Amino acid sequence: MDAEKSERPTGGSAARAWGNGRVRGLKSVRFFIPHGAGRRLQRDWEMSLIGGYAMSPANVSISAGTRSDSPADLRCDAIRRMNQARAHVGATGFRILELVVLENVAISDAARRLGEPVAKLPLALRVALDSLASFYRLA
C-alpha cells in the first residue's frame, strides 16, 4: 500500500485521471502526461485548420464586451497557442512533434527527414513531449 501511495500523483490532470481509475502505476502516469500534451497539440492543430466555410454569417452575433466563440476566433486562438507552443518547445523539438504527432510519421522516417540518427530521436521526442506538457500545464 505504501508503494502505491508513493506512485500516486498529487495534482493536476494526472491526479484526476488516477482518481478516476484510468491510470495504474507510475509507468502509466509517465506516459499519460506526454500523451495528453500530444492530444492537445493535435486538437490545436485541427482547430487552426478551420476554413472560412465553417463560419456562417447568419449565426455570428456581435455583442459589445462579450467574447465570441465563432470559428474564426477559435481558429485564431488555436494558431496563437500553436505559435506559443513552438516558441516554448524550440524549433527542432517542435519539428519532431510535427512529424511524429501531427503527421503520424514513424520515428525512423522522421529521423531520416531530419538527418538525425534513429537512436537519438526517441529521447528527443520524449524531451519535446515533456516540454509540451509543461506548456499545456499538464506536468
Buried (B, 14 or more C-beta within 10 A) or exposed (E): EEEEEEBBBEEBBBBEBBEEEEBEEEEBBBEBBBBBBBEBBBEBBEBBEBEEEEBEEEEEEEEEEEEEEBBBEBBBBBBEBBEEBBEBBEEEBBBBBBBBBBEEBEBEEBBEEBEBEEEEBEEBBBBBBBBBBBBBEBB
